[in-house]
Amino acid sequence: MESPQLLKQRLSYQGRKFNFEVAKLRLPNGAEGDWECIRHPGGALAVPVTKDGKLVLVRQYRFAFQERLLEFPAGTIEVNEDPAETIKREIEEETGYRADYWRSLGKFPLAPGYSDEYIYAFLAQNLEKLAEPPPQDNDEDMEVVLMTVEELEQAILAGNLVDAKTIASFFLARPFL
């Protein structure tokens, strides 16, 4: 199958965490149009599990929804950073825990209709509370929430946990929990 032809590309916005670009394309059928895309470096997420089997989540303020959402800890991948290093740093900063054991759960696109962002998911097990957790980033407003697997499943079914990356990662990790 023939690919669309790129006619023009422009950066509309360059931000701290992502860029927004518009591309003019000609489709194989000859139709032309503009396609918008959020360019994002990607994120890393952990499904963190304490030694006694509790899942560690954060309730975090999300500006786009203007409310606090329940999520697994995650963070944006820095330039030239390995996603595993990103999430090891983020889990300590966001939760005050450190994991003994890590397993990759794979990667998946977050919203392929308008963004090139991938989430790299990891299972983090045998968590221990840090004696001195690092300070949270100044732009984060979150609280740590511990839940059982059953409580998390109920929160998803009841619509109290709606974050897609958390739901997808939970089900990727479910066979190991």
N, C-alpha and C positions, 0 to 999 in steps of 0.2 A: 504494500500500500504506500502510495506517495505521501510525503510529509508536507505540511504547510510551508510556504515560503515566507521568510521574514523580510518585510519591506522596510520597516523603520522601527527603531526601538529608542525609548527615552526614559530617563529616570525622572519621575515626578516628585519623589520625596525621598530624602535620605535621613533616616532617623537613628536613634541610639541603639535600638534592638532590631530593626528591620528597614528595608527599603521598599518603595512602591514603584513599579515600572509599568509602562504601557507599551505594548508592541502592536504594530499594524501587520497583519498577516494576510496572505492570499492562500485560501484553501485549495486543495486539488480540483474542486469543482469550479474554481474561478472566482468565487465570492471573496470579498475583502471585508475586513473589520478590525476593530481594536479589541485586544485582550489585555486585561489588567492582571497583575500578579504581585503578591507580597513576597519579596525575597528575604528569606530568614536563614540564619546560619544553622538552625536546628537546635534541638533540645535533648536533654537526657533526663530520665525519670527513674526513680527507684520504687519498688514495692518492698518497703522495709518491714522486717519481721523480728520482733524481740526474741530472746531466748525462751520466753514462756508463751510464744505463739501469737502475741498481739501484733496487729498491723499498726504502723505509725503513719498518720496522715497529718496534714496541716489544713487549718481553716484560714484561708487567705483572701484579703480584699482584692477584688478584680474590678478595675475601673470600667471596663466595657459593659459589665452587668450591674455595676454600682451596688454590689453586695459581696459578702464573703462566701466563697465556695470551698467545699471539702474536696481535697485533692491529695494525691501522693506527692512527696517532695520532688521538685524538678527545677531545672535551670537551663539557661541559654548557653550553648557551647561557645567558648571564646575562640578567637582566631588561632588556628593551628593546635587546638586542644583536642585530645582524645575524649570521646564522650564518657568513657569510664572514669577519667579524671574529673570531668565536670560534675558527675553525680556524686562522687566521693566527697568532693568539696561542698556541694550543695546540701547533701544530707546532714553533714555536720553543722553547717551554718543555719539551716532551717529547722532542724529538730534537736540538735545537741546530742545525737547518737553517732556511733561508728560501728560499721559492720565487719565481722570476721570473714564472711563468705559472700562471694559475688558470683552471679550467673547471668549471662546475657540472655535476654528474652527476645532479641531481634529488634528490628526497626520497622516503623510504619509511617506513611504520610499522614499528617494531621488533618489537612483540609485541601486535598489536591485540586479542587475546583478553582481555588484562587490563591494558593500559596505553595511554595516548594519546600516547606518545613517538614523535616523528618523528626520523629521522636525515637530515641534509642532507649529501650526499656531494659531494666536490670532488676533482678531479684537480689535483695540485700538481706542476709540472714545472720542470726546470732548477734543482734545489736546489743551494744552496751552503752549506757549513758556516759557521756564525757564528764569528767570532774569539772572542767572549765570549758563550757561550750564557747565557740567563737561568737563575736557579736553578729547580729543579723544586719543585712544591708539596710541602709537608711530608708530606702524606698519600699521596704516590705513591712506589711502589717499582718502578722499571722500568729496563730496559736497551735500548739501540738495537740493532737487528738489520738488516743489509743482505742482501737476497736478489735473485736474478735472477727474472724472470717464471717461468721454468721451475721453479726451486726452490720458488717459492710454489705453483704448480700442484701439484707433487709433495707438498708439505706438506698441501694440502687433500685430495688423493686418499688420502694415507696416514692421514688423521685426526689429524695433528699440529697442524693449524690448524682450530679448531672455532668461532671467533667468527663469528656469523651476519652482523653488520654489515660485518665485514672481507670475508667471502666475497662477499656481495651487491655491495659496492662495487668489489671487484676485477673482477667480471664486468661491471659497468657501465662500468668504465674500460678493460677489455680491448681494445676496438676502437682505442683511442688509444695503446696501449703498443707 
